[in-house]
Amino acid sequence: GTARTGYAYCFASSPERIEVKKFGGAENDQKTLTNLLLHEDGSFCSFGHEARTTYYEDAGKGLSNKLFFQNFKMELAGEPADLMTKKIKALNGKEHSLKSVFVHTLRYVREEALKEVSRAVPDGITRNQVHWVLTIPAIWRDSAKSFMRTCAVEAGLISQRDSQSLVLALEPEAACLSTEKAGNFLAAGDKFMVLDCGGGTVDITMHRVRSKAPFRLEEIAVADGGAWGSTYIDKNFELFIEQLITTPHWKVFCETPFYVELMESWEKVKLNFRVDDTASRPINLSLISEVLGDKVTFKERIDLHNASHKKDLTLRGRTILLIPPALIREFHEVVVKKTVQCVLGLCQAHLPKYVFMVGGFSESDHLQHQLKGMLTTPTRKVIVPMRPGLAVVKGAVLFGVSRDAFASRMLRYTYGTSTNIQFNAANKIHTGLSPETYRTYMQNGSPVVYVTGMFQLFAAKESAIFVTEAGMQGRGSVTIPIDRKRRVDENAVTCEFCFGDTEIVVTVVNEDGAKETHVIDFNV
């Protein structure tokens, strides 16, 4: 996850028994922080709470050459480009490969998981004996999914990219399985929404129950949501501190380990904040003094801030800032407002009977109160399962055991291939095109003219004829192996594209009946 990482597992012999284990110095909730620490040369140092602790300790010794990363999952949100070569900045401002950061993270979790599972097996467990399920937001684009699969290969979860020993699970879908298993709320025909409020994203899916036995769901709306997770409340707090101490001073402070410690203290305020709180919450600004010294006088800065922003901030002693509850609600407001707007639109269009709130951010009392108040009606209930922060990781195991629960999914795009079609003078579409559109091939010793760049439609939201039309983009590729010892006319293959899974999968069958499965690569 964006803020925290966890893993769960079951044995094939007892799929009902799901274990969630602490690791990486995890404290509560059986998850550790999604924090990665690398040595200066890019080699692995530590992960999770241990990474943060090590970074603090090194700073206390005057050592700050290590690379500390957090919230890096959000680099894959939206329409990311050039993920394979993208660089991100560590806390100290040094750049490092995004792919390397993900590979180190996945490799660490893989090693911890295998170590834990092997304790219960006399001869241990190897990666080839494991069916891996990696969770991703439902709103992620195909390129981000492809990137995760590529990183999983380099991290050693699977040996080759097309391996079916790894599946990607959409986080709200996974949470839906664990929530229904725990509460048995749904009946055949029911429509429901899963609202997965996490650290980086709010992820929304909507389904109808096709049948209960077997349990089958069909998606009734394209996955929706956006980058409105709890880390964006953190950004509002950061902006407030930046305004308080000025941007130049804030930039200097952010490149030090004390920034991480300040955000950790804010995290406790955010998690413990309740909707009916009336008392101000303290934040110790002495961490800023450690970096800036006498360059900032907090009393003067607070007086100026109160005057220019019409606030009522107070200082206890020289460095303890008291944040009034009204200001904390302001930090939440933008995130809550965007979520409510999106959810209300979907509810009005599809009339779900239930809204399941899952994800770590759903444990927020303030968020629960706001959403329940706005979404609950006589015909719609908002349900928060026990420990919503574990709903996704537990559900991922259930998804790995039974992937056929999701009978259909909605398409985000129109999909097809760029293909060459033999020229037909009677077809008006084929005539009058630019010269570079035509290509001549030798076929049985004779030249045959083809029209190139034609769009072969597979799965449609809209129609198109040429791949060069407005709005059309080359997104991915798949390479189909052929037997080069055979003649061309003996190398015919049948390709079947499956669009209903979490990734687009191509099954290839040759004339001998041999079958191969390939996952389309969207990072080309």
C-alpha positions in Angstrom: 0.0 0.0 0.0 0.9 3.7 -0.3 1.4 4.1 3.5 1.6 0.6 4.8 2.4 -2.9 3.6 1.3 -6.3 4.7 1.0 -9.9 3.5 -1.3 -12.8 4.3 -1.3 -16.5 3.2 -3.1 -19.8 3.4 -2.1 -23.4 2.5 -3.9 -25.0 -0.4 -5.0 -27.8 2.0 -6.8 -25.4 4.3 -7.9 -22.3 2.3 -10.3 -21.1 5.0 -7.5 -20.5 7.4 -5.9 -17.2 6.5 -2.9 -16.0 8.4 -1.8 -12.3 8.5 1.7 -11.8 9.9 3.6 -8.9 11.4 7.0 -8.1 9.8 9.4 -5.2 9.2 9.1 -4.0 12.7 5.3 -3.7 12.4 3.5 -2.4 15.5 -0.3 -2.4 15.3 -2.6 -3.8 12.7 -0.1 -6.4 11.4 1.2 -4.0 8.7 4.5 -2.2 8.5 5.3 1.2 7.0 5.9 1.3 3.3 9.3 2.9 3.9 12.4 1.7 2.1 16.0 2.5 3.0 18.9 1.9 0.5 22.6 2.3 0.9 24.2 5.1 -1.0 25.2 2.7 -3.8 21.5 1.6 -4.2 21.8 -1.8 -2.4 19.2 -2.8 0.1 19.4 -1.7 3.7 16.0 -2.1 5.5 12.3 -1.8 5.1 9.3 -0.8 7.1 9.5 0.6 10.7 13.1 -0.7 10.7 14.0 1.6 7.7 12.6 4.6 9.5 14.4 3.7 12.8 17.7 3.2 11.0 17.4 6.5 9.2 16.8 8.3 12.5 19.7 6.6 14.2 22.1 7.4 11.3 21.0 11.0 11.4 21.8 11.1 15.1 25.3 10.0 14.2 25.7 12.6 11.5 25.3 10.0 8.7 22.8 11.1 6.0 24.0 9.4 2.8 21.4 6.6 2.8 18.4 6.9 0.4 15.0 6.9 2.3 11.8 6.5 0.3 8.1 6.7 1.3 4.8 7.1 -0.5 6.4 6.0 -3.7 3.5 3.8 -4.8 1.7 7.0 -5.9 4.2 7.5 -8.7 2.1 4.9 -10.6 -1.2 6.9 -10.3 -2.9 8.6 -13.1 -1.3 8.3 -16.6 2.3 7.5 -15.7 4.9 7.6 -18.5 8.3 5.9 -19.0 8.0 4.0 -15.7 10.9 1.7 -16.6 13.3 4.6 -16.7 11.7 7.0 -14.3 13.7 8.5 -11.4 12.4 9.5 -8.0 14.0 11.6 -5.3 14.9 10.1 -1.9 14.3 12.3 1.2 17.8 13.8 0.9 17.2 14.9 -2.7 19.2 12.2 -4.4 17.6 10.5 -7.4 17.2 6.8 -7.8 15.4 4.4 -10.2 11.7 3.9 -9.5 11.8 0.4 -10.7 14.7 -0.4 -8.3 12.6 0.9 -5.4 9.7 -1.4 -6.3 11.9 -4.4 -6.9 13.7 -4.0 -3.5 10.3 -3.7 -1.8 8.8 -6.8 -3.5 11.9 -8.8 -2.9 11.9 -8.0 0.8 8.3 -9.0 1.2 8.8 -12.2 -0.8 11.8 -13.2 1.4 9.8 -12.4 4.6 6.8 -14.3 3.4 8.8 -17.4 2.3 10.7 -17.4 5.6 7.4 -17.3 7.6 5.6 -19.9 5.6 8.6 -22.3 5.5 8.5 -22.5 9.3 5.3 -24.7 9.0 6.7 -27.0 6.4 9.5 -29.6 7.2 11.4 -29.1 3.9 10.6 -25.4 3.5 8.9 -23.6 0.6 10.3 -22.3 -2.7 8.9 -19.5 -4.8 7.7 -22.0 -7.4 5.4 -23.6 -4.9 3.6 -20.4 -4.2 0.7 -18.8 -6.0 1.4 -15.1 -5.6 -1.3 -12.4 -5.5 -0.2 -8.8 -5.7 -2.8 -6.1 -4.9 -3.2 -2.9 -7.0 -5.8 -0.1 -7.1 -8.7 -0.7 -9.4 -8.2 2.8 -11.0 -4.6 2.0 -12.1 -4.0 2.0 -15.8 -2.6 -0.9 -17.8 0.9 0.5 -17.9 1.1 0.5 -14.0 -0.1 -3.1 -13.9 2.5 -4.1 -16.5 5.2 -2.3 -14.4 4.3 -4.3 -11.3 4.5 -7.6 -13.1 7.9 -6.7 -14.5 9.1 -5.7 -11.1 7.8 -9.0 -9.7 10.0 -10.9 -12.1 13.1 -9.0 -11.1 12.2 -9.4 -7.4 12.1 -13.1 -7.8 8.4 -13.8 -7.2 8.2 -15.4 -10.7 10.8 -16.5 -13.2 9.2 -15.1 -16.4 6.8 -12.4 -17.2 4.0 -14.5 -18.5 3.9 -16.8 -15.5 0.4 -17.6 -14.2 1.9 -18.1 -10.7 1.3 -14.4 -10.2 -2.1 -12.7 -10.5 -2.9 -9.0 -9.8 -5.9 -8.5 -7.6 -7.9 -5.2 -7.6 -7.9 -3.9 -4.1 -11.6 -3.1 -3.7 -12.5 -6.5 -5.3 -10.3 -8.3 -2.8 -11.8 -6.4 0.1 -15.3 -7.2 -1.2 -14.5 -11.0 -0.8 -13.3 -10.7 2.7 -16.1 -8.4 3.8 -18.8 -10.7 2.4 -17.1 -13.8 3.9 -17.1 -12.2 7.4 -20.6 -10.8 7.3 -22.7 -12.6 4.7 -24.6 -9.4 3.9 -25.4 -10.0 0.2 -28.2 -11.8 -1.6 -28.7 -12.6 -5.3 -29.6 -9.5 -7.2 -28.1 -7.0 -4.7 -26.1 -4.1 -6.0 -23.3 -2.8 -3.8 -20.3 -0.4 -3.7 -16.9 -1.1 -2.3 -15.2 2.2 -1.1 -11.6 1.4 -0.5 -10.1 4.4 1.3 -6.3 4.0 1.5 -3.2 6.0 2.0 -2.8 7.2 -1.5 -6.1 6.5 -3.3 -9.8 6.3 -2.8 -10.8 3.3 -5.1 -14.4 2.6 -5.9 -16.0 -0.5 -7.6 -19.6 -1.4 -8.1 -21.0 -4.9 -8.5 -24.3 -6.9 -8.7 -24.6 -10.3 -7.2 -25.3 -12.7 -10.0 -25.6 -15.7 -7.8 -24.9 -16.7 -4.2 -24.1 -20.4 -4.7 -21.7 -20.3 -6.5 -20.8 -16.8 -5.4 -20.6 -14.8 -8.7 -20.4 -11.0 -9.2 -20.7 -8.8 -12.3 -19.3 -5.3 -12.4 -21.9 -2.6 -13.2 -19.7 0.5 -13.5 -16.1 1.3 -14.5 -13.9 1.6 -11.4 -13.7 5.2 -10.2 -12.0 7.2 -7.6 -8.8 9.2 -7.4 -5.7 10.4 -5.5 -7.7 11.4 -2.4 -6.3 9.1 0.2 -5.1 10.0 3.7 -1.7 11.1 2.6 -3.4 14.1 1.0 -4.6 15.2 4.4 -0.9 15.0 5.3 -0.2 17.3 2.3 -2.6 19.8 3.7 -0.8 19.7 7.0 2.5 20.1 5.3 1.2 23.1 3.3 0.1 24.7 6.6 3.6 24.2 8.2 5.2 25.5 5.0 3.0 28.7 5.2 3.9 29.0 8.9 7.7 28.9 8.6 8.0 30.0 4.9 8.7 27.9 1.8 12.6 28.3 1.7 12.8 27.1 5.3 10.4 24.3 4.7 12.4 23.0 1.7 15.5 22.8 3.9 13.7 21.0 6.7 12.1 18.4 4.3 15.5 17.0 3.3 16.3 16.0 6.8 15.2 12.9 8.9 13.4 15.4 11.3 10.8 15.8 8.6 9.9 12.2 8.8 9.6 12.4 12.6 7.4 15.5 12.4 5.0 13.7 10.0 5.0 10.7 12.3 3.8 12.9 15.2 1.1 14.4 12.9 0.0 10.8 11.9 -0.9 10.1 15.5 -2.9 13.3 15.7 -4.7 12.4 12.4 -5.5 8.7 13.4 -6.8 9.7 16.9 -8.9 12.6 15.7 -12.6 12.1 16.3 -15.5 14.0 14.8 -16.7 15.3 18.2 -13.2 16.5 19.4 -13.2 19.9 21.0 -9.7 20.0 22.4 -6.7 21.4 20.4 -4.0 18.8 19.5 -0.3 19.5 20.3 2.5 19.3 17.6 6.1 19.7 18.8 7.9 22.1 16.5 11.2 21.7 18.3 12.1 19.3 15.4 12.1 22.3 13.1 14.3 24.2 15.6 16.8 21.3 15.4 17.3 22.1 11.7 16.7 25.9 11.5 17.9 27.0 14.9 17.1 30.7 15.5 16.1 31.4 11.9 12.5 30.9 12.9 10.8 32.4 15.9 7.5 30.5 16.3 5.6 33.1 18.3 6.3 35.7 15.6 5.3 33.3 12.8 2.1 32.2 14.6 1.1 35.9 15.1 1.6 36.6 11.5 -0.2 33.5 10.4 -3.2 34.3 12.6 -3.4 37.8 11.2 -3.2 36.8 7.5 -5.3 33.7 7.7 -7.8 34.7 10.4 -6.9 31.7 12.6 -6.6 31.2 16.3 -3.4 29.3 16.7 -1.7 29.2 20.1 1.7 28.2 21.4 2.4 26.4 24.6 5.8 27.1 25.8 8.3 27.9 23.0 7.7 25.1 20.6 4.4 23.3 21.3 1.9 24.3 18.6 -1.8 23.7 19.6 -3.9 23.0 16.5 -7.6 23.6 17.0 -10.0 20.9 15.9 -11.6 23.2 13.3 -8.3 23.4 11.5 -7.8 19.6 11.5 -11.3 19.3 10.0 -10.2 21.7 7.3 -7.2 19.4 6.5 -9.8 16.6 5.9 -12.3 18.6 4.1 -11.0 18.5 0.5 -10.4 14.8 0.6 -13.8 14.1 2.1 -15.6 16.4 -0.3 -14.0 14.8 -3.4 -14.9 11.3 -2.1 -18.5 12.3 -1.3 -19.0 13.9 -4.8 -17.8 10.8 -6.6 -19.7 8.3 -4.4 -23.0 10.2 -4.6 -22.8 10.4 -8.4 -22.3 6.6 -8.6 -25.0 5.9 -6.0 -27.5 8.0 -7.9 -26.7 6.2 -11.1 -26.7 2.6 -9.8 -28.7 2.6 -6.5 -26.5 0.2 -4.4 -28.1 -1.4 -1.4 -24.8 -1.4 0.5 -21.6 0.7 0.6 -18.7 -1.2 2.2 -16.0 1.1 3.6 -12.6 -0.7 3.7 -8.9 0.3 3.7 -6.8 1.9 6.4 -8.3 5.4 6.0 -11.7 3.9 6.6 -10.7 3.4 10.2 -10.9 7.2 10.6 -13.8 8.1 12.9 -14.1 11.5 11.2 -14.3 9.9 7.7 -16.8 7.3 8.9 -19.1 9.9 10.4 -19.0 12.2 7.4 -19.7 9.4 4.8 -22.3 7.6 6.9 -24.1 10.8 7.4 -24.2 11.7 3.7 -24.7 8.2 2.2 -27.0 6.4 4.5 -30.7 6.3 3.4 -33.7 4.1 4.2 -32.7 1.9 1.2 -28.9 2.1 1.6 -26.6 1.1 4.4 -22.9 2.0 4.9 -21.0 -0.9 6.5 -17.5 -0.8 8.0 -16.1 -4.3 8.7 -14.0 -5.1 11.7 -10.4 -4.0 11.0 -11.1 -2.5 7.6 -7.4 -1.9 7.1 -6.9 -5.7 6.8 -9.8 -6.3 4.4 -7.7 -6.0 1.2 -4.8 -8.3 2.3 -7.2 -11.0 3.6 -9.3 -10.7 0.5 -6.3 -11.1 -1.7 -5.8 -14.6 -0.4 -9.5 -15.4 -1.1 -9.1 -14.0 -4.6 -6.1 -16.3 -5.2 -8.1 -19.3 -4.1 -11.2 -18.4 -6.1 -10.7 -15.9 -9.0 -13.9 -16.9 -10.8 -16.1 -15.0 -8.3 -15.8 -12.0 -10.7 -17.8 -13.1 -13.7 -17.5 -9.9 -15.7 -15.8 -6.5 -15.6 -16.4 -3.2 -17.3 -14.0 -1.8 -19.9 -12.2 1.5 -19.5 -11.0 1.6 -23.1 -11.8 0.2 -26.6 -9.2 -2.5 -27.3 -8.0 -3.9 -30.6 -4.8 -4.5 -32.7 -3.1 -2.7 -35.5 -3.3 -5.0 -38.5 -2.8 -5.2 -42.2 -5.8 -6.0 -44.5 -5.5 -7.1 -48.1 -6.5 -4.2 -50.4 -10.0 -4.3 -51.9 -10.7 -1.8 -54.6 -14.4 -2.1 -54.0 -14.0 -1.0 -50.4 -14.2 2.8 -50.3 -12.3 2.8 -47.0 -9.3 1.2 -48.8 -9.1 3.8 -51.6 -7.7 7.3 -51.7 -5.3 6.8 -48.8 -1.8 8.3 -48.5 0.9 6.2 -50.3 2.6 5.2 -47.1 -0.6 3.4 -46.0 -0.1 0.7 -48.6 2.4 -2.0 -48.4 3.2 -4.8 -50.9 4.1 -8.3 -49.8 5.1 -11.3 -51.9 2.6 -14.1 -51.5 3.1 -17.4 -53.4 5.6 -15.6 -55.7 3.2 -12.7 -56.6 2.9 -9.2 -55.1 -0.1 -8.5 -53.0 -1.1 -5.0 -51.7 -2.2 -4.5 -48.1 -3.7 -1.6 -46.3 -1.7 -1.0 -43.1 -2.7 0.4 -39.7 -6.2 -0.9 -39.8 -7.9 -1.2 -36.4 -9.1 -4.8 -35.7 -11.7 -4.3 -32.9 -11.8 -6.8 -30.1 -13.6 -5.1 -27.2 -15.5 -1.8 -27.7 -16.6 1.3 -25.9 -16.4 3.2 -29.1 -15.6 2.4 -32.8 -12.7 3.2 -35.0 -11.3 2.2 -38.4 -7.6 3.3 -38.4 -5.2 3.2 -35.5 -4.1 6.8 -36.5 -7.5 8.3 -35.6 -7.8 10.9 -32.9 -7.9 9.4 -29.4 -6.2 6.2 -30.5 -2.9 5.3 -28.8 -0.5 2.3 -29.1 -0.6 1.0 -25.5 1.0 -2.4 -25.4 2.4 -5.4 -27.3 2.5 -9.1 -27.2 5.0 -11.3 -29.0 3.8 -14.6 -30.3 6.6 -17.2 -30.8 6.5 -19.3 -34.0 8.4 -22.4 -35.2 10.9 -21.0 -37.6 11.6 -24.5 -39.0 8.1 -24.7 -40.5 6.9 -23.0 -43.6 4.8 -19.8 -43.2 1.6 -21.5 -44.2 2.2 -24.1 -41.4 2.7 -21.5 -38.7 -0.9 -20.4 -38.3 -1.9 -19.7 -34.7 -5.2 -18.9 -33.1 -5.0 -16.0 -30.6 -7.7 -15.6 -27.9 -7.8 -12.3 -26.0 -9.4 -12.3 -22.5 -10.5 -8.8 -21.4 -12.4 -9.8 -18.3 -9.5 -10.5 -16.0 -7.4 -8.0 -14.1 -4.8 -8.0 -16.9 -5.4 -8.6 -20.6 -4.2 -12.2 -21.3 -3.6 -13.7 -24.7 -4.0 -17.5 -25.2 -2.2 -18.8 -28.3 -2.9 -22.2 -29.9 -0.9 -23.5 -32.8 -2.0 -26.1 -35.4 -0.8 -28.9 -33.3 -3.0 -27.9 -30.4 -0.1 -26.7 -28.2 -1.2 -23.8 -26.0 0.7 -20.8 -24.5 -0.5 -17.9 -22.3 1.0 -14.4 -22.6 0.3 -11.2 -20.6 0.3 -8.1 -22.7 3.2 -5.7 -22.0 2.0 -2.1 -21.7 5.4 -0.7 -21.0 6.7 -0.6 -24.5 
